[in-house]
Amino acid sequence: MPSPPHPVPYQGSKRKLAAAILAHVPAGTRRLIEPCCGSAALSLAALHAGRVERVHLGDSFAPLVRLWDEIIAAPERVARAYARLWRDQLAEPRAAYDRVRARFNRDGDPARLLYLLARCVKSAVRFNAAGEFNQSPDRRRLGTHPDRMRAGLVGAAALLRGRATTAAADYAVALAAAEPGDVVYLDPPYEGTSGGRDPRYHQGLDRARLIAELTRLRARGVAVIVSLDGRCGDRRYGAALPAELGLCHVELPAGRSTQATLHGGRAETVESLYVSPALAALAAGGCARPTAGVQGDRRGQGDRRRDRDPRGVRLAGADRP
Ligand SMILES: C[S@@+](CC[C@H](N)C(=O)[O-])C[C@H]1O[C@@H](n2cnc3c(N)ncnc32)[C@H](O)[C@@H]1O
């Protein structure tokens, strides 16, 4: 099967991990909710695989959600606008980039954001103190070729049209609207890779609030998958989620660290997923022994009282779906 379309280049995209994460999403899921959608890698992969009926794309970065709205409504228009910006840069790439960035900071135009993401260093959204996009261009490349971009935009629109809702909102809004039967995939800005306010995103991660929101969601019986930090070799980024949440901890190999390779090392990067026990059971055949005074999975999908299953699933407490 060809790979899912992925038109929006975005630092932190889960495109390469999407298949492994999707293994935890039950076939026939009514709705996949991505409250911090970024490039919507998981939603696109889920629709592409026919795994879910509908998706909800939320993000608090409003221009990004506007871009998704435009992609869904008029992918050819976005493709034409992107192609114009891409060609206009050829004579003087740096000056053209600076012009587009200044205009984007005035009007938040979706095609300009797409161009900036395709051209900027590491496709990483960075802001200055005034809230303006201030990431520099990557001088070694010109960004996705317009033909390839058009194919990605049209492919994404074909998957999303009639099946997606969007909202420029805090993740708590999408969580509050989630119902049993939905699967929430929450991929907030990482906590461990930077301290305090994270300049990669326009908001950092407030861990206490995240845990409170997840606790409420779990109490309502909504299945959830959370991506949160991970480790590189022996070095762990960010603290684990508390056992009281009753989520299984799954480690996903994410390839060799480019930083370590640059310094002559060979450390492997591992990303952490925290998964509702009933969903962890889908991919790994079980969720290990509950901790912190919670009982086994209500759905009773066989014996999942092991400390660690052969595929690396560890339980941080289990109870609700
Ligand atoms: C790690 S990225 C998500 C990447 C995404 N899973 C993908 O595959 O591209 C985190 C996203 O969370 C968004 N974000 C940051 N704070 C947020 C908040 N309070 N509510 C909703 N989205 C938020 C950022 O704008 C960013 O797009």
The ligand as a Gaussian input file, in Angstrom:
#p B3LYP/6-31G(d) Opt

LIG

0 1
 C        4.491000      17.460000      19.184000
 S        3.498000      18.547000      18.219000
 C        2.291000      17.429000      17.555000
 C        2.817000      16.710000      16.369000
 C        1.782000      15.880000      15.669000
 N        1.411000      14.710000      16.436000
 C        2.256000      15.480000      14.295000
 O        2.255000      14.283000      13.957000
 O        2.668000      16.367000      13.549000
 C        2.560000      19.421000      19.422000
 C        1.467000      20.313000      18.878000
 O        0.712000      20.778000      19.990000
 C        0.279000      22.102000      19.718000
 N       -0.066000      22.707000      21.023000
 C        0.757000      23.292000      21.936000
 N        0.062000      23.653000      23.024000
 C       -1.223000      23.281000      22.805000
 C       -2.421000      23.376000      23.563000
 N       -2.431000      23.917000      24.783000
 N       -3.570000      22.903000      23.032000
 C       -3.578000      22.366000      21.787000
 N       -2.466000      22.247000      21.015000
 C       -1.309000      22.681000      21.525000
 C        1.435000      22.729000      18.980000
 O        0.994000      23.839000      18.231000
 C        1.916000      21.550000      18.126000
 O        1.305000      21.588000      16.862000

